[in-house]
Amino acid sequence: MSLLEQVQADMKEAMKAKDKQTLAVVRQIKSAVMNEQINLGHDLTEEEELAVLAREVKQRKDSIAEFKAGNRDDLAEATQGELDVLAKYLPAQLSEDEIKQIVQEAIQKTGATGPADMGKVMGMVSGQTKGRADGKFVADQVKAALAK
């Protein structure tokens, strides 16, 4: 089942359950996917669908950070609820240990020796973690590993 089909089914479920928050988030996901299809001119591949979801997650994480910085905990909580709904559509996230292992393997394969080689390592690591880990966290792990 494609992401769009799953979203359609979940939208119907949310309407029946009168779950306004889930319905709103599901509609936003559908809209983002449809807009991306229109922009690209073809049905999205699984990787392109993940990229759309990752963009939606990043927007919400940024919003939560801004709301907390502005002492708007009410809005941060609401946005966290949206993020929880979005998480249902993402593949299983990698653990911190799994990410560190991927980073170490990439450093060995590329022969990276210091921070100047971060681009080479990130290129390899991001392909393996795309959609399954937060990009900022991965970059921080690469930076820390290369600084040793």
Wavefront OBJ file of the C-alpha trace (Angstrom):
o trace
v 0.000 0.000 0.000
v 1.436 3.341 -1.019
v 1.635 6.262 1.361
v -1.204 8.032 -0.427
v -3.473 5.002 -0.117
v -2.586 4.656 3.579
v -3.300 8.348 4.142
v -6.664 8.040 2.383
v -7.648 5.087 4.591
v -6.498 6.889 7.747
v -8.400 10.007 6.706
v -11.633 8.029 6.494
v -10.891 6.420 9.874
v -10.221 9.811 11.488
v -13.452 11.217 10.036
v -15.461 8.325 11.431
v -13.774 8.651 14.833
v -14.204 12.450 14.766
v -10.491 12.802 15.608
v -9.882 16.373 14.481
v -6.157 16.494 15.170
v -5.358 13.287 13.301
v -7.632 14.328 10.461
v -5.887 17.700 10.142
v -2.419 16.122 10.073
v -3.463 13.420 7.607
v -4.924 16.068 5.318
v -1.671 18.044 5.514
v 0.303 14.925 4.597
v -2.007 14.205 1.672
v -1.702 17.780 0.487
v 2.100 17.720 0.708
v 2.294 14.432 -1.198
v -0.127 15.602 -3.882
v 1.772 18.891 -4.304
v 5.036 16.987 -4.684
v 3.434 14.726 -7.305
v 2.265 17.759 -9.247
v 5.691 19.404 -9.012
v 7.513 16.276 -10.183
v 4.887 15.250 -12.717
v 4.748 11.569 -11.726
v 3.684 9.262 -8.915
v 6.153 9.421 -6.056
v 8.607 6.654 -5.339
v 8.919 5.386 -1.789
v 12.088 7.451 -1.350
v 10.333 10.619 -2.552
v 7.440 9.929 -0.166
v 9.927 9.597 2.691
v 11.493 12.912 1.702
v 8.075 14.604 1.906
v 7.421 13.076 5.330
v 10.890 14.045 6.545
v 10.238 17.631 5.444
v 6.943 17.673 7.361
v 8.625 16.274 10.482
v 11.439 18.821 10.274
v 8.954 21.682 9.978
v 7.176 20.534 13.125
v 10.398 20.020 15.075
v 11.514 23.523 14.128
v 8.121 24.871 15.189
v 8.339 23.120 18.548
v 11.773 24.637 19.168
v 10.460 28.104 18.291
v 7.367 27.710 20.470
v 9.453 26.590 23.443
v 11.835 29.496 22.926
v 8.833 31.838 22.984
v 7.350 30.200 26.114
v 4.349 28.928 24.151
v 4.097 25.486 25.684
v 0.463 25.160 24.597
v 1.436 25.439 20.930
v 4.480 23.212 21.455
v 2.251 20.478 22.900
v -0.214 20.741 20.021
v 2.606 20.534 17.490
v 4.082 17.556 19.357
v 0.724 15.826 18.918
v 0.976 16.433 15.174
v 4.499 15.030 15.221
v 3.233 11.895 16.972
v 0.668 11.369 14.201
v 3.357 11.886 11.533
v 5.657 9.362 13.209
v 3.139 6.645 12.360
v 4.021 7.001 8.660
v 7.797 6.989 9.050
v 9.869 3.802 8.952
v 11.293 2.543 12.250
v 13.880 4.979 13.532
v 17.478 3.894 14.094
v 18.788 3.776 17.640
v 21.709 5.931 18.740
v 23.997 2.877 18.818
v 22.990 1.867 15.284
v 23.740 5.379 14.030
v 27.139 5.387 15.743
v 27.952 2.027 14.147
v 26.966 3.292 10.680
v 29.126 6.397 11.228
v 32.144 4.296 12.273
v 31.759 2.022 9.253
v 31.528 5.034 6.927
v 34.645 6.580 8.475
v 36.555 3.333 7.898
v 35.308 2.935 4.312
v 36.119 6.518 3.326
v 39.412 6.635 5.206
v 38.342 9.887 6.878
v 40.877 11.304 9.313
v 39.432 14.579 10.561
v 36.705 17.213 10.358
v 37.761 18.150 6.818
v 36.415 14.784 5.639
v 32.932 15.341 7.051
v 31.359 15.757 3.602
v 32.598 12.364 2.393
v 31.354 10.618 5.528
v 27.996 12.413 5.556
v 27.422 11.489 1.921
v 27.741 7.825 2.758
v 25.909 7.960 6.102
v 22.959 10.036 4.924
v 22.129 7.479 2.242
v 21.879 4.760 4.882
v 19.941 6.797 7.454
v 17.619 8.821 5.222
v 14.141 8.890 6.726
v 15.221 6.663 9.605
v 17.175 9.203 11.667
v 17.239 12.929 12.334
v 19.775 14.556 10.008
v 21.034 16.989 12.629
v 21.654 14.189 15.102
v 23.521 12.182 12.459
v 25.654 15.207 11.558
v 26.466 15.750 15.241
v 27.531 12.095 15.566
v 29.760 12.349 12.476
v 31.287 15.582 13.756
v 31.990 14.049 17.177
v 33.496 10.883 15.657
v 35.777 12.859 13.338
v 36.928 15.164 16.138
v 38.457 12.223 18.048
l 1 2 3 4 5 6 7 8 9 10 11 12 13 14 15 16 17 18 19 20 21 22 23 24 25 26 27 28 29 30 31 32 33 34 35 36 37 38 39 40 41 42 43 44 45 46 47 48 49 50 51 52 53 54 55 56 57 58 59 60 61 62 63 64 65 66 67 68 69 70 71 72 73 74 75 76 77 78 79 80 81 82 83 84 85 86 87 88 89 90 91 92 93 94 95 96 97 98 99 100 101 102 103 104 105 106 107 108 109 110 111 112 113 114 115 116 117 118 119 120 121 122 123 124 125 126 127 128 129 130 131 132 133 134 135 136 137 138 139 140 141 142 143 144 145 146 147 148
